[in-house]
C-alpha cells in the first residue's frame, strides 16, 4: 500500500499543484483494472444450486487463540490483492480530491475508519449478547459465503467506475 501511494505521489501533481496527465492515465489504468476484476468476480460467482464449502482454515477459526487471530487477520489483509487494489483506489481518490496535507490526513483517517467498520461493527452484538450474536453471525456467514463474489463485484464496479471517470476528467482538462 505504501509503495503504491509513494509511486503515485510524484506523478500526481505538477508544480502548480494541479493533477498531471500522467496521474490521470494512472487512474484510468487502475479503474480499468478494477472493472476487469469486477467482471471476473461476476463471471466466477457460484450458481444458485452450487454448494459452497468454506476454506479449511475458516473452519478452524473457532479454535484460534487471540494471537493466532491477529496474525491470520494481518496476513489475510496483506496478501489479498483485492485489499491492496481497493486501498490503492481509495488512496488515489483521496489524493485527487484533497489539496493539503491536513485534509489528506483527515481523509485517510475517515477512510481507515470506514474500511475497518466491517470488522468493528459486527463486534458490537457479540459484546452485548454472545448467544444471540452466535446465531446472527452464523446466518451472516452463510449469506456471505453464498454472495461474496457478487458483493465484491459490485464494490469493484463502483470504485473502478469512479476512478476511471476521474482519471478521464484529469486527462481531458
C-alpha positions as CSV (number, residue, x, y, z in Angstrom):
1,X,0.0,0.0,0.0
2,X,2.7,2.4,1.0
3,X,4.6,1.6,-2.2
4,X,1.6,2.3,-4.4
5,X,1.0,5.7,-2.6
6,X,4.7,6.5,-2.9
7,X,4.6,5.6,-6.6
8,X,1.5,7.8,-7.2
9,X,2.7,10.9,-5.4
10,X,5.4,12.1,-7.9
11,X,3.1,11.9,-10.9
12,X,0.0,13.2,-9.2
13,X,0.7,16.9,-9.1
14,X,2.6,19.5,-11.2
15,X,4.5,22.4,-9.9
16,X,1.3,24.4,-9.7
17,X,-0.4,21.8,-7.6
18,X,-2.8,20.6,-10.4
19,X,-3.1,16.9,-11.3
20,X,-0.9,15.9,-14.2
21,X,-1.9,13.9,-17.3
22,X,0.3,11.0,-16.0
23,X,-1.8,10.9,-12.8
24,X,-5.0,10.7,-15.0
25,X,-3.6,7.9,-17.1
26,X,-2.6,6.0,-13.9
27,X,-6.1,6.4,-12.5
28,X,-7.6,5.2,-15.9
29,X,-5.4,2.1,-15.6
30,X,-6.4,1.4,-12.0
31,X,-10.1,2.0,-13.0
32,X,-9.9,-0.4,-15.9
33,X,-8.1,-3.0,-13.7
34,X,-10.8,-2.7,-11.1
35,X,-13.6,-3.1,-13.7
36,X,-11.7,-6.2,-15.1
37,X,-11.6,-7.8,-11.7
38,X,-15.4,-6.9,-11.2
39,X,-16.2,-8.8,-14.4
40,X,-14.0,-11.7,-13.4
41,X,-15.7,-11.9,-9.9
42,X,-19.2,-11.7,-11.5
43,X,-18.4,-14.5,-14.0
44,X,-16.9,-16.7,-11.4
45,X,-19.7,-16.4,-8.8
46,X,-21.3,-19.6,-7.7
47,X,-24.5,-20.8,-9.3
48,X,-27.6,-20.8,-7.1
49,X,-27.6,-24.6,-6.8
50,X,-23.9,-24.9,-6.2
51,X,-22.8,-26.0,-2.7
52,X,-20.2,-23.6,-1.2
53,X,-17.6,-25.1,1.0
54,X,-15.6,-22.7,3.2
55,X,-11.9,-22.9,3.1
56,X,-10.5,-25.3,5.8
57,X,-8.7,-22.6,7.7
58,X,-12.0,-20.8,8.2
59,X,-13.5,-23.9,9.8
60,X,-10.5,-23.9,12.2
61,X,-11.1,-20.3,13.3
62,X,-13.2,-21.4,16.3
63,X,-10.1,-22.9,17.9
64,X,-7.7,-20.0,17.3
65,X,-6.0,-18.1,20.1
66,X,-6.1,-14.3,20.1
67,X,-2.5,-14.2,18.9
68,X,-3.3,-16.5,16.0
69,X,-6.4,-14.5,15.1
70,X,-4.3,-11.3,14.9
71,X,-1.6,-13.0,12.7
72,X,-4.3,-14.5,10.5
73,X,-6.1,-11.2,10.1
74,X,-2.9,-9.4,9.3
75,X,-1.9,-12.0,6.7
76,X,-5.4,-12.0,5.1
77,X,-5.2,-8.2,4.6
78,X,-1.7,-8.0,3.4
79,X,-1.7,-10.9,0.9
80,X,-5.1,-10.3,-0.5
81,X,-4.6,-8.5,-3.8
82,X,-8.2,-7.2,-3.7
83,X,-7.5,-5.3,-0.5
84,X,-4.4,-3.8,-2.0
85,X,-6.2,-2.7,-5.1
86,X,-9.2,-1.2,-3.2
87,X,-6.8,0.5,-0.8
88,X,-4.9,2.0,-3.7
89,X,-8.1,3.2,-5.3
90,X,-9.1,4.9,-2.0
91,X,-5.7,6.5,-1.7
92,X,-5.8,7.7,-5.3
93,X,-9.3,9.2,-4.8
94,X,-8.1,10.9,-1.6
95,X,-5.1,12.2,-3.4
96,X,-7.2,13.6,-6.2
97,X,-9.8,15.3,-4.0
98,X,-7.6,16.8,-1.3
99,X,-5.2,19.7,-1.7
100,X,-3.2,20.0,1.5
101,X,-1.6,17.6,4.0
102,X,-4.1,18.3,6.8
103,X,-7.1,17.4,4.5
104,X,-5.4,14.3,3.3
105,X,-4.6,13.2,6.9
106,X,-8.3,13.7,7.9
107,X,-9.5,11.9,4.7
108,X,-7.2,8.9,5.3
109,X,-8.4,8.7,8.9
110,X,-12.0,8.6,7.8
111,X,-11.1,6.1,5.1
112,X,-9.4,3.8,7.6
113,X,-12.5,4.1,10.0
114,X,-14.9,3.2,7.1
115,X,-12.6,0.4,5.9
116,X,-12.4,-1.1,9.3
117,X,-16.1,-0.8,10.1
118,X,-17.0,-4.3,8.7
119,X,-14.8,-5.7,11.4
120,X,-15.7,-3.3,14.3
121,X,-19.5,-3.0,13.8
122,X,-20.2,-6.8,14.0
123,X,-18.3,-7.0,17.3
124,X,-21.0,-4.8,19.0
125,X,-23.7,-7.6,19.1
126,X,-21.1,-10.0,20.3
127,X,-20.2,-7.7,23.2
128,X,-23.9,-7.1,24.0
129,X,-25.2,-10.8,23.9
130,X,-22.8,-13.6,22.9
131,X,-25.5,-16.3,22.5
132,X,-27.8,-14.2,20.2
133,X,-24.7,-13.0,18.3
134,X,-23.6,-16.5,17.5
135,X,-26.9,-17.2,15.8
136,X,-26.8,-13.9,14.0
137,X,-23.2,-14.4,12.9
138,X,-23.9,-17.9,11.6
139,X,-26.7,-16.5,9.3
140,X,-24.4,-13.8,8.1
141,X,-21.6,-16.3,7.4
142,X,-23.9,-18.5,5.3
143,X,-25.1,-15.4,3.3
144,X,-21.6,-14.1,2.8
145,X,-20.2,-17.4,1.6
146,X,-23.1,-17.5,-0.9
147,X,-22.8,-13.9,-2.1
148,X,-19.1,-13.0,-1.5
149,X,-18.2,-12.7,-5.2
150,X,-21.3,-10.8,-6.1
151,X,-20.8,-8.2,-3.3
152,X,-17.1,-7.9,-4.3
153,X,-18.0,-7.4,-8.0
154,X,-20.4,-4.6,-7.1
155,X,-17.8,-2.8,-4.9
156,X,-15.2,-3.2,-7.7
157,X,-17.6,-1.7,-10.3
158,X,-18.3,1.3,-8.1
159,X,-14.6,2.0,-7.3
160,X,-13.5,1.2,-10.8
161,X,-16.1,3.4,-12.4
162,X,-15.3,6.3,-10.1
163,X,-11.5,6.1,-10.6
164,X,-11.9,5.7,-14.3
165,X,-14.2,8.7,-14.7
166,X,-12.0,10.9,-12.5
167,X,-8.9,9.8,-14.5
168,X,-10.6,10.6,-17.8
169,X,-11.5,14.0,-16.4
170,X,-7.9,14.7,-15.5
171,X,-6.6,13.7,-18.9
172,X,-9.2,15.9,-20.8
173,X,-8.5,19.0,-18.7
